[in-house]
Amino acid sequence: MLDKVPAIKMLLEPPPRQVMLSHAQEKRLVDELPDHLIPIVLFALATGLQMSNITGLLWKM
């Protein structure tokens, strides 16, 4: 058993890249999507939420 936790250097990771699409890129993306994905992608583009956050939302009916 260890008396103390040994010092471990954490690896430095660069921050995740954030990419902003131009309006033309957004239109091209939406134009190429199957119809059933268009609403969720438009919602993502409008809110900036990640897909994992969007798919975890609960909607009251």
C-alpha positions as protocol buffer text, in pm:
chain_id: "A"
residue {
  index: 1
  type: MET
  ca { x: 0 y: 0 z: 0 }
}
residue {
  index: 2
  type: LEU
  ca { x: 120 y: 353 z: -73 }
}
residue {
  index: 3
  type: ASP
  ca { x: 162 y: 610 z: 202 }
}
residue {
  index: 4
  type: LYS
  ca { x: 104 y: 893 z: -44 }
}
residue {
  index: 5
  type: VAL
  ca { x: 5 y: 941 z: -404 }
}
residue {
  index: 6
  type: PRO
  ca { x: 311 y: 978 z: -626 }
}
residue {
  index: 7
  type: ALA
  ca { x: 335 y: 1296 z: -831 }
}
residue {
  index: 8
  type: ILE
  ca { x: 211 y: 1237 z: -1183 }
}
residue {
  index: 9
  type: LYS
  ca { x: 254 y: 1500 z: -1449 }
}
residue {
  index: 10
  type: MET
  ca { x: -59 y: 1549 z: -1654 }
}
residue {
  index: 11
  type: LEU
  ca { x: -18 y: 1561 z: -2028 }
}
residue {
  index: 12
  type: LEU
  ca { x: -108 y: 1897 z: -2173 }
}
residue {
  index: 13
  type: GLU
  ca { x: -378 y: 1868 z: -2433 }
}
residue {
  index: 14
  type: PRO
  ca { x: -459 y: 2150 z: -2671 }
}
residue {
  index: 15
  type: PRO
  ca { x: -808 y: 2293 z: -2628 }
}
residue {
  index: 16
  type: PRO
  ca { x: -1067 y: 2143 z: -2862 }
}
residue {
  index: 17
  type: ARG
  ca { x: -1106 y: 2323 z: -3193 }
}
residue {
  index: 18
  type: GLN
  ca { x: -1417 y: 2527 z: -3240 }
}
residue {
  index: 19
  type: VAL
  ca { x: -1522 y: 2561 z: -3600 }
}
residue {
  index: 20
  type: MET
  ca { x: -1777 y: 2813 z: -3718 }
}
residue {
  index: 21
  type: LEU
  ca { x: -1948 y: 2738 z: -4045 }
}
residue {
  index: 22
  type: SER
  ca { x: -2022 y: 3014 z: -4292 }
}
residue {
  index: 23
  type: HIS
  ca { x: -2383 y: 3059 z: -4403 }
}
residue {
  index: 24
  type: ALA
  ca { x: -2292 y: 2896 z: -4734 }
}
residue {
  index: 25
  type: GLN
  ca { x: -2143 y: 2594 z: -4553 }
}
residue {
  index: 26
  type: GLU
  ca { x: -2451 y: 2564 z: -4331 }
}
residue {
  index: 27
  type: LYS
  ca { x: -2679 y: 2570 z: -4637 }
}
residue {
  index: 28
  type: ARG
  ca { x: -2468 y: 2309 z: -4815 }
}
residue {
  index: 29
  type: LEU
  ca { x: -2473 y: 2087 z: -4505 }
}
residue {
  index: 30
  type: VAL
  ca { x: -2851 y: 2110 z: -4471 }
}
residue {
  index: 31
  type: ASP
  ca { x: -2902 y: 2055 z: -4844 }
}
residue {
  index: 32
  type: GLU
  ca { x: -2702 y: 1729 z: -4826 }
}
residue {
  index: 33
  type: LEU
  ca { x: -2881 y: 1588 z: -4519 }
}
residue {
  index: 34
  type: PRO
  ca { x: -3154 y: 1326 z: -4527 }
}
residue {
  index: 35
  type: ASP
  ca { x: -3490 y: 1485 z: -4444 }
}
residue {
  index: 36
  type: HIS
  ca { x: -3518 y: 1322 z: -4100 }
}
residue {
  index: 37
  type: LEU
  ca { x: -3193 y: 1487 z: -3979 }
}
residue {
  index: 38
  type: ILE
  ca { x: -3266 y: 1842 z: -4094 }
}
residue {
  index: 39
  type: PRO
  ca { x: -3462 y: 1957 z: -3783 }
}
residue {
  index: 40
  type: ILE
  ca { x: -3200 y: 1840 z: -3533 }
}
residue {
  index: 41
  type: VAL
  ca { x: -2911 y: 1988 z: -3732 }
}
residue {
  index: 42
  type: LEU
  ca { x: -3094 y: 2320 z: -3773 }
}
residue {
  index: 43
  type: PHE
  ca { x: -3154 y: 2319 z: -3396 }
}
residue {
  index: 44
  type: ALA
  ca { x: -2784 y: 2250 z: -3335 }
}
residue {
  index: 45
  type: LEU
  ca { x: -2679 y: 2529 z: -3569 }
}
residue {
  index: 46
  type: ALA
  ca { x: -2923 y: 2775 z: -3408 }
}
residue {
  index: 47
  type: THR
  ca { x: -2830 y: 2694 z: -3047 }
}
residue {
  index: 48
  type: GLY
  ca { x: -2465 y: 2591 z: -3066 }
}
residue {
  index: 49
  type: LEU
  ca { x: -2542 y: 2283 z: -2856 }
}
residue {
  index: 50
  type: GLN
  ca { x: -2348 y: 1963 z: -2911 }
}
residue {
  index: 51
  type: MET
  ca { x: -2539 y: 1661 z: -3036 }
}
residue {
  index: 52
  type: SER
  ca { x: -2489 y: 1480 z: -2704 }
}
residue {
  index: 53
  type: ASN
  ca { x: -2662 y: 1770 z: -2527 }
}
residue {
  index: 54
  type: ILE
  ca { x: -2944 y: 1787 z: -2780 }
}
residue {
  index: 55
  type: THR
  ca { x: -3018 y: 1415 z: -2775 }
}
residue {
  index: 56
  type: GLY
  ca { x: -3030 y: 1425 z: -2395 }
}
residue {
  index: 57
  type: LEU
  ca { x: -3303 y: 1688 z: -2386 }
}
residue {
  index: 58
  type: LEU
  ca { x: -3645 y: 1585 z: -2262 }
}
residue {
  index: 59
  type: TRP
  ca { x: -3950 y: 1743 z: -2420 }
}
residue {
  index: 60
  type: LYS
  ca { x: -4283 y: 1773 z: -2239 }
}
residue {
  index: 61
  type: MET
  ca { x: -4573 y: 1677 z: -2461 }
}
